[in-house]
Amino acid sequence: MNKKYARSQIGGFVFVCIFGTLLHFLYEWSGKNKIVGIFSPVNESVFEHLKLLFFPFLAFAVFQFLFFSSREKGFFSSKLIGVLCGMIFITAFYYTYSGIIGKTIMWCDILSFFLGALVAFSVDWLVLKSEKTASRLCENLAILSLAAVSSMFFIFTFAPPLIPLFKDALEGTYGI
């Protein structure tokens, strides 16, 4: 694996942490623009906050694809597995700590985002580094899966299921 790609993983982690943090405020800053709300959290639900990891990670993956994909086999598969593991980590961390202590703590929520980004990039790196050649079918399924997850964020921003994962912890509302 190329050293430039390895360094780009570190840069990607920093990019996701910074851009994800800015995304947290972007919906409010935009005057609650619905287009912006598709890509940034529209409320304080756990699901909406997964956008903080997913969309910056996806944007950085596109950057990496343009510069490194021809040399890296299994690129999209590793991206999919990495970002899903990061989102699962954030969700599990949140529900575990808040379930144990019975309340949420802002610094724990912020920590879960940064650790989730670390998990996403670490798993992405480990999967890609495993040197297993992904079949063309797996790569195509990974691309379709990333598009499906993006679509779920778009749809559930406007029409979320009425379950706790989608419920705004402050307002008790769902979606926009």
C-alpha positions as CSV (number, residue, x, y, z in Angstrom):
1,M,0.0,0.0,0.0
2,N,1.3,3.4,-1.0
3,K,2.6,5.8,1.7
4,K,0.7,8.7,0.2
5,Y,-2.5,6.7,0.7
6,A,-1.6,5.9,4.3
7,R,-1.0,9.6,5.0
8,S,-4.2,10.5,3.3
9,Q,-6.0,8.3,5.9
10,I,-4.7,10.5,8.7
11,G,-5.7,13.6,6.7
12,G,-9.1,12.1,6.2
13,F,-9.6,11.5,9.9
14,V,-8.7,15.2,10.6
15,F,-11.0,16.3,7.7
16,V,-13.9,14.3,9.0
17,C,-13.5,15.5,12.5
18,I,-13.4,19.2,11.5
19,F,-16.0,19.0,8.7
20,G,-18.3,16.8,10.8
21,T,-18.1,19.3,13.7
22,L,-19.0,22.2,11.4
23,L,-21.9,20.1,10.0
24,H,-23.4,20.0,13.4
25,F,-24.2,23.7,13.2
26,L,-24.7,24.1,9.5
27,Y,-28.5,23.5,9.4
28,E,-29.1,26.2,12.0
29,W,-26.6,28.6,10.3
30,S,-28.4,28.1,6.9
31,G,-31.7,29.3,8.4
32,K,-33.0,25.7,8.4
33,N,-32.5,25.2,4.7
34,K,-34.0,21.8,3.9
35,I,-31.3,21.0,1.3
36,V,-28.7,21.6,3.9
37,G,-30.7,19.5,6.3
38,I,-30.3,16.5,4.0
39,F,-26.6,16.5,4.8
40,S,-26.4,17.9,8.3
41,P,-28.3,17.1,11.5
42,V,-31.8,18.7,11.7
43,N,-32.3,17.8,15.3
44,E,-30.6,16.1,18.3
45,S,-31.5,12.5,17.4
46,V,-28.8,9.8,17.3
47,F,-29.7,9.0,13.7
48,E,-29.3,12.6,12.5
49,H,-25.9,12.8,14.2
50,L,-24.6,9.9,12.2
51,K,-24.6,12.3,9.3
52,L,-21.6,14.0,11.0
53,L,-19.6,11.0,10.2
54,F,-21.2,9.6,7.1
55,F,-21.2,12.6,4.7
56,P,-17.7,13.9,5.4
57,F,-16.3,10.3,5.2
58,L,-18.1,9.8,1.9
59,A,-16.8,13.2,0.6
60,F,-13.3,12.2,1.6
61,A,-13.7,8.8,0.0
62,V,-14.6,10.5,-3.3
63,F,-11.4,12.6,-3.0
64,Q,-9.4,9.4,-2.3
65,F,-11.0,7.6,-5.2
66,L,-10.0,10.3,-7.6
67,F,-6.4,10.1,-6.5
68,F,-5.8,6.5,-5.3
69,S,-8.5,4.0,-6.4
70,S,-6.7,2.7,-9.5
71,R,-4.0,1.3,-7.2
72,E,-6.2,0.0,-4.3
73,K,-8.3,-3.1,-4.8
74,G,-11.4,-3.3,-2.6
75,F,-11.5,0.4,-2.2
76,F,-15.3,0.8,-2.0
77,S,-15.8,-2.3,0.1
78,S,-13.3,-1.0,2.7
79,K,-15.0,2.4,2.7
80,L,-18.5,0.8,3.2
81,I,-17.3,-1.5,6.0
82,G,-15.3,1.3,7.7
83,V,-18.1,3.9,7.8
84,L,-20.7,1.4,8.9
85,C,-18.5,0.3,11.7
86,G,-17.9,3.9,12.7
87,M,-21.7,4.6,12.7
88,I,-22.4,1.4,14.7
89,F,-19.7,2.4,17.2
90,I,-21.3,5.8,17.7
91,T,-24.8,4.4,18.2
92,A,-23.6,1.6,20.6
93,F,-21.4,4.0,22.6
94,Y,-24.3,6.5,23.0
95,Y,-26.9,3.9,24.1
96,T,-24.4,2.1,26.3
97,Y,-23.1,5.0,28.3
98,S,-26.5,6.8,28.5
99,G,-28.2,3.6,29.5
100,I,-25.7,2.9,32.2
101,I,-25.8,6.4,33.8
102,G,-29.4,7.3,32.9
103,K,-28.6,10.6,31.1
104,T,-26.6,12.0,28.3
105,I,-23.4,14.0,28.7
106,M,-22.3,16.4,25.9
107,W,-18.6,15.6,26.1
108,C,-19.4,11.9,25.9
109,D,-21.5,12.5,22.7
110,I,-18.6,14.6,21.2
111,L,-16.1,11.9,22.2
112,S,-18.3,9.2,20.5
113,F,-18.1,11.1,17.3
114,F,-14.3,11.4,17.3
115,L,-13.9,7.8,18.3
116,G,-16.4,6.7,15.7
117,A,-14.3,8.6,13.0
118,L,-11.2,6.8,14.4
119,V,-13.0,3.4,14.2
120,A,-14.2,4.2,10.6
121,F,-10.7,5.1,9.3
122,S,-9.0,2.2,11.2
123,V,-11.4,-0.4,9.9
124,D,-11.2,1.0,6.4
125,W,-7.4,0.8,6.6
126,L,-7.4,-2.7,8.0
127,V,-9.8,-4.0,5.4
128,L,-8.0,-2.4,2.5
129,K,-4.6,-3.5,3.9
130,S,-5.7,-7.1,4.2
131,E,-4.7,-7.5,0.5
132,K,-7.8,-9.6,-0.3
133,T,-8.9,-8.8,-3.8
134,A,-12.5,-7.7,-3.8
135,S,-14.4,-9.0,-6.8
136,R,-16.0,-6.6,-9.2
137,L,-19.4,-7.7,-7.8
138,C,-18.4,-6.9,-4.2
139,E,-17.2,-3.4,-5.3
140,N,-20.4,-2.8,-7.2
141,L,-22.5,-3.9,-4.2
142,A,-20.4,-1.6,-2.0
143,I,-21.1,1.4,-4.2
144,L,-24.9,0.5,-4.3
145,S,-24.8,0.1,-0.5
146,L,-23.2,3.6,0.0
147,A,-25.9,5.0,-2.3
148,A,-28.6,3.2,-0.3
149,V,-27.3,4.6,3.0
150,S,-27.2,8.1,1.6
151,S,-30.8,7.6,0.4
152,M,-31.8,6.5,3.8
153,F,-30.4,9.7,5.3
154,F,-32.3,11.7,2.7
155,I,-35.6,9.9,3.3
156,F,-35.4,9.7,7.0
157,T,-34.6,13.4,7.4
158,F,-38.1,14.1,6.2
159,A,-40.0,10.9,7.1
160,P,-38.2,9.1,10.0
161,P,-39.6,6.0,11.7
162,L,-41.2,6.9,15.0
163,I,-38.6,5.0,17.2
164,P,-36.1,6.3,19.7
165,L,-33.1,6.3,17.3
166,F,-34.8,9.0,15.3
167,K,-36.3,11.0,18.2
168,D,-34.8,14.4,19.1
169,A,-33.6,14.1,22.7
170,L,-34.3,17.8,23.4
171,E,-37.6,18.5,21.6
172,G,-39.2,15.0,21.4
173,T,-39.8,15.5,17.7
174,Y,-38.8,13.5,14.6
175,G,-37.0,14.8,11.5
176,I,-37.7,18.2,10.0
